[in-house]
Amino acid sequence: MERAEAVVIGGGVMGTSIAFNLARRRFGRVVLLEKGAICSGTSGKSSAIVRTHYTTPPTARMALLARRIFERFREEVGGESGFVRTGMLVVAAPEQRGAVERTIAMNREIGSSREVRGLHYCVGFSGHGFKLAPVAGLLMAEQIVDGRASTLDIAPYRLERFGEGQALEIGYPRAGVVA
């Protein structure tokens, strides 16, 4: 009969991390059991989003530590993880503003959030994104590089217009569709 000090069942991201860290701490013989291939279950279907913006301090701290491991993956684990730090955008309903602001403040306090400078947004809905993407890309590049779009005036599309009650009527005015 074979013996092991630890048997980890499941070779997803959690199981492999547990087995790796037990072995790294020289716990003894560690056996990882997986019925299929490593990360062949839900871990293999993950969108691989690494974020630190959580509503509770313990989870936010744990996520921050995890992100730091991804940032130093070569030194911590060996090899490349493919991690690319890109940032995050939170979209919420107006009535959720207070909760979102409290969460952002808490995340800044523990060191997982930073101020966003130079945020540019370009959003579409339905088929409009696809139809308008070629010119939207051009206008956004002008806005980012030159500080303004010169091919077309995009001021009417400011996000602040909603708070000012200045929505544009587009598409189907009789149906009450506004953007």
C-alpha positions, 0 to 999 in steps of 0.5 A: 500500500502506498502512503502519502502525507497529503492527498489532494482531490481535484486538479483544478486551480485550488487543488493544484495550488494546495498541492504545490504549496504543500510540496514547496513547504516540504510537507512530505509526499503529496499526491494530487488526484484528478479524474481527467486532465489538470484544470479540465473542469470548471477551472479550465473554463474560467475567463481567468480574470484576476481582480482585487475589487471585492466588498469585504476586506478579507477577500480583498486582501486575499485577492491582493496577495494572489495578484502579487503572486501572479505579478511575480509568478516566475520567481514564486512558481517558475515559468510564465503565467500569462498574467497581464495587468489591465485594470477594471471598470465598475458599472453600477446603478445610481442607487448603488453608488454609495456601496461602490464608493465605500468598496473602492475606499476600502480597497484603496485603504488596503492597497488594491485600488489606485486612482484612474487617470486618463480613463477613456470609455467607448461603449455600444449596444446591440449592433451599433458597436459593430457598425460604428467600431471602425470610426469609434476606434479612430475617434478614441485614438484621436481623443487619447493621443491628441486630447480631442477627436478631430474627425467628428465632434463627440461632445454630444456623447459625453457620459455626464449627459445622463446626469444632466438630463441631456440624453440623445434620442437615437434610433427609435424615438417613437419607442422611447429609445434613448442613448 
